[in-house]
Amino acid sequence: MSSPGSGMLGGFTKLCKGLAVILIGGHVVVQLLPTAVTYLALIPARTIPFGWNLITAGYIEQSVHGVVVSTLGLLFMGKLLEPIWGSKEFLKFIFIVNFLTSVCVFITAIALYYLTMQEKYLYMPLSGFHGVLAGFLVGIKQIVPDQELYLLKIKVKWLPSLMLLLSIAISFFTPESATYLPTLIFGTYIGWIYLRYLQRKPESKLRGDPSEDFAFSTFFPEFLSFIKSSGLYIGRCTITWF
């Protein structure tokens, strides 16, 4: 007989619960002290000398729906990933993806300013855990790619791609897309780079996942991969012919 806490709403790890408390606490802080956003969120024009916001921004949710989604995403995806990766590797993944995503978002914001000369890109407060959540989706894609979601009738391996596609589509109708879209894109890409090339495998003493099932091309629909492969094949045949 299963215990009351062993179902869908139970089994959350202590580390995930602790991180959830940090997310909720960060949200409470910026609600009670709005000026804290200036020091904790990523504001590109203030990142120098406030360099610590490259780390703290990822743990600050400014909206209620943001903290709810991030907390639930952390608990449920962490429930799957942490036991497989181990607590140390799980925490390392979060730190690296969060930090490098913030660095990439900072560079993107500066580039957008110089391209458009709009100061909003320098002073908009960027924060949230959604970059790490995007990286988690890549981790789940790696672990159980062929698992099917019963409600959506799609395989888990397509979740990162569908999330990005939906986010890009929504960005055309939301003026504040710059506050979340770059974070999702870089969180996904950096999560894949880390798992593909850097994550240490204790059992094999190797780094990364070189399998074809986790190649970058697997983020795209299979017919696009087929077209790409066909094009390369035709190109090789043409070169051979001449």
C-alpha positions as CSV (number, residue, x, y, z in Angstrom):
1,M,0.0,0.0,0.0
2,S,1.4,3.4,-1.0
3,S,1.8,6.1,1.6
4,P,-0.3,9.3,1.3
5,G,2.8,11.3,0.2
6,S,4.1,8.9,-2.3
7,G,1.8,9.8,-5.2
8,M,2.0,12.5,-7.7
9,L,2.2,15.2,-5.0
10,G,4.8,13.4,-3.0
11,G,8.4,12.3,-3.4
12,F,9.9,15.7,-3.8
13,T,13.6,15.8,-2.9
14,K,14.9,17.9,0.0
15,L,17.1,19.9,-2.4
16,C,14.2,20.8,-4.6
17,K,12.1,21.8,-1.6
18,G,15.0,24.0,-0.4
19,L,15.3,25.6,-3.9
20,A,11.5,26.1,-4.0
21,V,11.7,28.0,-0.7
22,I,14.4,30.2,-2.2
23,L,12.2,31.0,-5.2
24,I,9.2,31.8,-3.0
25,G,11.4,33.8,-0.6
26,G,12.9,35.8,-3.5
27,H,9.4,36.6,-4.8
28,V,8.2,37.7,-1.3
29,V,11.3,40.0,-0.9
30,V,10.7,41.9,-4.2
31,Q,7.0,42.3,-3.3
32,L,7.8,43.7,0.1
33,L,10.8,45.7,-1.0
34,P,10.3,46.6,-4.7
35,T,13.7,48.4,-4.7
36,A,15.4,45.0,-4.2
37,V,14.7,44.3,-7.9
38,T,17.4,46.9,-8.8
39,Y,20.0,44.8,-7.0
40,L,18.8,41.3,-7.5
41,A,17.4,41.2,-11.1
42,L,19.5,41.5,-14.2
43,I,19.4,45.1,-15.4
44,P,22.1,45.3,-18.1
45,A,23.0,48.9,-17.5
46,R,23.6,48.1,-13.8
47,T,25.3,44.8,-14.2
48,I,28.6,46.5,-13.8
49,P,29.3,46.9,-10.9
50,F,26.4,44.7,-9.7
51,G,27.8,41.6,-11.2
52,W,26.2,39.3,-8.7
53,N,22.9,39.8,-10.5
54,L,24.1,37.4,-13.1
55,I,23.6,34.7,-10.5
56,T,20.7,36.1,-8.4
57,A,18.4,37.1,-11.3
58,G,17.6,33.4,-12.0
59,Y,16.1,32.9,-8.5
60,I,13.9,36.1,-8.5
61,E,10.4,35.8,-9.8
62,Q,8.6,39.1,-10.1
63,S,5.1,37.8,-10.7
64,V,2.8,35.4,-8.9
65,H,2.3,33.2,-12.0
66,G,6.0,33.2,-12.5
67,V,6.8,31.9,-9.0
68,V,4.0,29.3,-9.2
69,V,5.2,27.9,-12.6
70,S,8.8,27.9,-11.6
71,T,8.2,26.3,-8.2
72,L,6.0,23.5,-9.7
73,G,8.4,23.0,-12.6
74,L,11.3,22.7,-10.2
75,L,9.6,20.2,-7.9
76,F,8.1,17.9,-10.6
77,M,11.0,17.9,-13.0
78,G,13.6,17.8,-10.2
79,K,11.7,14.8,-8.8
80,L,12.7,13.0,-12.0
81,L,16.1,14.4,-12.7
82,E,17.8,14.6,-9.3
83,P,17.6,10.9,-8.4
84,I,19.2,10.1,-11.8
85,W,21.9,12.8,-11.9
86,G,22.6,12.9,-8.1
87,S,22.1,16.0,-5.9
88,K,25.6,17.4,-6.6
89,E,25.3,17.2,-10.4
90,F,21.7,18.5,-10.3
91,L,22.8,21.6,-8.3
92,K,25.8,22.0,-10.6
93,F,23.5,21.9,-13.7
94,I,21.3,24.6,-12.2
95,F,24.2,26.9,-11.3
96,I,25.9,26.6,-14.7
97,V,22.8,26.9,-16.8
98,N,21.5,29.8,-14.7
99,F,24.8,31.7,-14.8
100,L,25.7,31.2,-18.5
101,T,22.1,32.0,-19.5
102,S,22.3,35.3,-17.6
103,V,25.6,36.1,-19.3
104,C,24.1,35.4,-22.8
105,V,21.0,37.4,-22.0
106,F,23.1,40.3,-20.8
107,I,25.2,40.3,-24.1
108,T,21.9,40.0,-26.1
109,A,20.4,43.0,-24.3
110,I,23.5,45.1,-25.0
111,A,23.5,44.1,-28.6
112,L,19.8,44.9,-29.0
113,Y,20.5,48.4,-27.5
114,Y,23.2,49.1,-30.0
115,L,21.1,47.8,-32.9
116,T,17.9,49.7,-32.0
117,M,19.3,52.5,-29.7
118,Q,16.3,51.9,-27.4
119,E,17.2,52.3,-23.8
120,K,14.5,49.9,-22.6
121,Y,16.9,47.0,-23.4
122,L,19.4,48.5,-20.9
123,Y,17.0,49.1,-18.0
124,M,14.4,46.4,-18.1
125,P,14.7,44.1,-15.1
126,L,15.2,40.6,-16.3
127,S,14.8,37.7,-13.9
128,G,13.2,34.3,-13.4
129,F,13.9,30.6,-13.2
130,H,12.5,29.8,-16.6
131,G,15.9,29.5,-18.2
132,V,16.8,26.6,-15.9
133,L,13.3,25.0,-16.5
134,A,14.0,25.1,-20.2
135,G,17.3,23.3,-19.5
136,F,15.4,20.7,-17.4
137,L,13.2,19.9,-20.4
138,V,16.3,19.1,-22.3
139,G,17.4,16.8,-19.5
140,I,14.1,15.0,-19.6
141,K,14.4,14.7,-23.4
142,Q,17.7,13.0,-22.8
143,I,16.5,10.6,-20.2
144,V,13.1,9.5,-21.4
145,P,12.8,10.7,-25.1
146,D,10.2,8.2,-26.2
147,Q,7.9,8.5,-23.2
148,E,4.5,9.8,-24.4
149,L,2.5,12.4,-22.5
150,Y,-1.0,11.0,-22.3
151,L,-2.8,14.3,-22.3
152,L,-0.9,15.9,-25.3
153,K,-0.2,12.6,-27.2
154,I,3.3,13.7,-28.0
155,K,6.7,12.2,-27.0
156,V,8.8,13.9,-24.4
157,K,11.6,14.5,-26.8
158,W,9.6,17.2,-28.5
159,L,8.9,19.2,-25.4
160,P,11.9,21.6,-25.6
161,S,11.2,22.3,-29.3
162,L,7.4,22.8,-28.8
163,M,8.1,25.1,-25.8
164,L,10.4,27.3,-27.9
165,L,8.1,27.3,-30.9
166,L,5.1,28.3,-28.7
167,S,7.2,31.0,-27.0
168,I,8.4,32.5,-30.3
169,A,4.8,32.5,-31.6
170,I,3.6,34.3,-28.5
171,S,6.4,36.8,-28.7
172,F,4.8,38.3,-31.8
173,F,1.8,39.4,-29.8
174,T,3.5,40.4,-26.5
175,P,5.5,43.6,-26.3
176,E,7.6,42.3,-23.3
177,S,8.9,39.2,-25.1
178,A,12.5,40.4,-24.6
179,T,12.0,39.7,-20.9
180,Y,11.6,36.0,-21.4
181,L,12.3,34.7,-24.9
182,P,16.1,35.1,-24.9
183,T,16.2,33.4,-21.5
184,L,14.2,30.4,-22.8
185,I,16.3,30.1,-25.9
186,F,19.7,30.3,-24.1
187,G,18.5,28.1,-21.3
188,T,17.6,25.4,-23.8
189,Y,20.8,25.7,-25.8
190,I,23.1,25.9,-22.8
191,G,21.4,23.0,-21.1
192,W,21.9,20.9,-24.3
193,I,25.6,21.9,-24.6
194,Y,26.3,21.0,-20.9
195,L,24.5,17.6,-21.2
196,R,26.0,16.9,-24.6
197,Y,29.6,17.7,-24.0
198,L,30.3,18.5,-20.3
199,Q,28.3,16.4,-17.9
200,R,30.5,13.8,-16.2
201,K,29.3,10.2,-16.3
202,P,30.6,8.5,-13.1
203,E,29.8,5.0,-14.4
204,S,31.7,5.4,-17.7
205,K,34.2,8.2,-16.6
206,L,33.3,10.0,-19.8
207,R,31.8,13.4,-20.4
208,G,28.6,14.2,-22.2
209,D,26.3,12.2,-24.3
210,P,27.6,11.6,-27.9
211,S,24.6,9.4,-28.9
212,E,22.8,10.2,-32.2
213,D,19.5,10.3,-30.3
214,F,20.7,13.4,-28.5
215,A,22.2,15.3,-31.4
216,F,21.2,18.9,-32.0
217,S,19.2,17.8,-35.1
218,T,16.8,15.9,-32.8
219,F,15.3,19.2,-31.7
220,F,13.8,19.5,-35.2
221,P,11.0,17.5,-36.9
222,E,12.2,14.3,-38.4
223,F,11.2,15.3,-42.0
224,L,13.6,18.3,-41.7
225,S,16.4,15.9,-40.6
226,F,15.5,13.7,-43.6
227,I,15.7,16.7,-46.0
228,K,19.0,17.7,-44.5
229,S,20.5,14.2,-44.8
230,S,19.1,13.9,-48.4
231,G,20.7,17.2,-49.3
232,L,24.1,16.1,-47.9
233,Y,23.8,12.8,-49.8
234,I,22.9,14.6,-53.1
235,G,25.7,17.0,-52.6
236,R,28.2,14.2,-52.1
237,C,26.9,12.4,-55.2
238,T,27.3,15.6,-57.2
239,I,30.8,16.1,-56.1
240,T,31.7,12.5,-56.9
241,W,30.1,12.8,-60.4
242,F,32.1,15.8,-61.3
